[in-house]
Amino acid sequence: MTTTTTYIAFLRAVNVGGRTVTMERLRALFGELGLGNVRSYIQSGNIFFTVDEGSADAADRAALTRRIEEHLAAALGYPVPVMLRTVEEVEAVLAAEPFAGVEATPDVRLVVNFLSEPLPADFPVPYTSPKGDYEVIGADPGTAFVVVHLRDGRWKAPANLFGPSFRGSATARFLHTTAKILAAAKKS
């Protein structure tokens, strides 16, 4: 019996800024790569798939990420950064309760940022933006936890949330949405 690992691909720049792609199309593109059991969740670019343990894809996540990004860029005509996490990794993020003691309100949002690389060593955590509109309250090598304070019901994220020395990619999901994505990924 072959064992598999379920991955969640958190895609950046999908269905924002005029770049529209259906989830049906995204599922087809992932299927073209030979990935198993490809599914999607909501329109913001969350794809689930499996890889067989012992396969090249299971052995080298960085190579798998590059392969997916290159395929999406070729098919869609623009870069789509991909942050791959296993179901177990997302479970661990949520189990750590990174926002313990912080309440989501109509003016406060709790945001999980999936990172392609760790935050730079010179980025202080915790960090509060000069305008006080967001706080980076914690981070691990693949994730940053941000509390957003809305002004007049809105938040305009800066071009580089984590400072000019952060050269990686990040994609954000609300904490409650991350929990829903995880639950959907765990369904067979």
N, C-alpha and C positions, 0 to 999 in steps of 0.2 A: 504494500500500500504506500503510495506517495504522499508525503506530507507537504502542505503548502503554507506559505505566509501570506496574510492579507495585508496589503498596503493601502494607505489613503494618500492619494496625490492631491495636495492642496495647490491649485493653480492660481497664479497671479495674472491679472490683466485679462480676465475672461468676462465678457459681458459688461464691460465698463468702457467709457471713453469712445463709444462708437464701434468697438470691437465685439461684434456679436457672433456667437457660435451656439448652435443648439447642443443640448446634452446628447441627443442622438448622434450627432456628428462626432462629438468628443469620444463617446463610447466606441464608435466605429474606428476612430483613429487609434485608440488604445488597443482595440482588437486586432488591427493590422500589424501591431508589434508582437502578436502571439501571446499576449498576456491573458490570463484566465479569468473567468467569472467577472467580466467588466460590468460595473454598475455606476450610476451617478446619483448625486443628491443635490437638490435645488440648483438653480441656474448660476450660482457663483463659482462654479468650477471645482467640484469635489468629486473625484473619481476613485472608486474602489476596484481593486483587482488582486488576483493571486498570482504567485510565482511558485514553482516547485522548488522545494529544498534541494540543494545540490546542483541547481542550474547555475549558469553564468550570471543570470539576473539576480539570483539570491546571493551569490558570492561577492558581487561588486555593486553596491547601491549607487555609488557615484557614477559608474558607467551606465547603469540603468537610467538614472536621472538624465544624463547627457543624451542617451538614446531617445528618451521620451521628448526632451526639449527640442532636439534636432528634428524629430519627426513632426512635432506640432508646428515648429517654425516653417518647415518646408511646405506643409499642407495648408497652413492658415495665412502665411505671408507676413507674420510678425512674431517676435519672440514671446514665449510664454514660460516664464520661470516656474519651475516645479519644485515643491518641497515634499519629499516622500517621508512618510512616517508609517510604522507598523501600528496595527490596532493596539498592541500592548504598550507602545510608546505613548500614544495619545491617552490611553487609560492611566498611565503613570503621571502624565501632566495633570490630568484632572484630579487624580487621587491625592496629589500633593497640595491641593487646595490653594493655588497661588494667590487667590484673592480673598483669603480668609479675613474676616473682619471688615471687608469693604462691601457696601451694599449698592447694587444697581438701583438707580432711581430714574425718573424722567430726564434728569440732567446729568446723570453719571452712567457711563457705559464701561463694561469690563471687556477688554479686548485681548485675545491671544494672538500673538504674531509668530508665525512659523518662519524660521530663518534658514537661509541656505548656508550660513556660516555663523560662528559665534560673534557676539558684539565685540567691537574693538576693545583692547585692554584699557584704552584711555577714555572709554565711555563710562561715566560714573553711574552706578546703580546702588541706591535709588537715585532717580533724576526727575526733577520737575522743570518743565519748559519755562522759558522766561515769562510768557504770558499766563502761565498757570493753567493752560487748557488741557495739558496731559501730564501724567506721571508714569515713568517706567518704574514699577515697584519691585521688579525682580526679573531674573533671567537665568536660563541654563544654556548650554551650548547650542541648542536648536530652537529655543523659544524665548520670547520676551513678553512680559505681562504688563499691559498698559491700562491705566485708568484714564478715561477721557471725560473731561468736564465740558459739557455742551454750553455754548453761549447762544442765546436766542434759539435754542433747539437745534443748533448746527455745530459742526466741527469741520474745519478745513485743515486736513492733515498737511504738515509741511512736506516738502519734496523728499527730505531725508530725515525721517523720524529719529534715527539713531546717530546723527552727526555725520560730518563730512568724511570721516575716516572709515565709515562702514561701507564696504564695497560689495557686499552681498545683496541678495534679494530677500524680501519679506512679503508675506501675504497675511492679512488679518482676518480673523473670524471672531464674532462676539462669543463670549464664554458659553452662553446658553446654546448658541448655534453649534459650537464645537461639541458639546455634549450630545446634541441631536445627530450630528455627523457620525460620531462614534457609535451611537446606538444603531444607526442605519448600516454602518459598515459591518457590525457584528451579526446582522441578519444574514442568513444564507439564502 
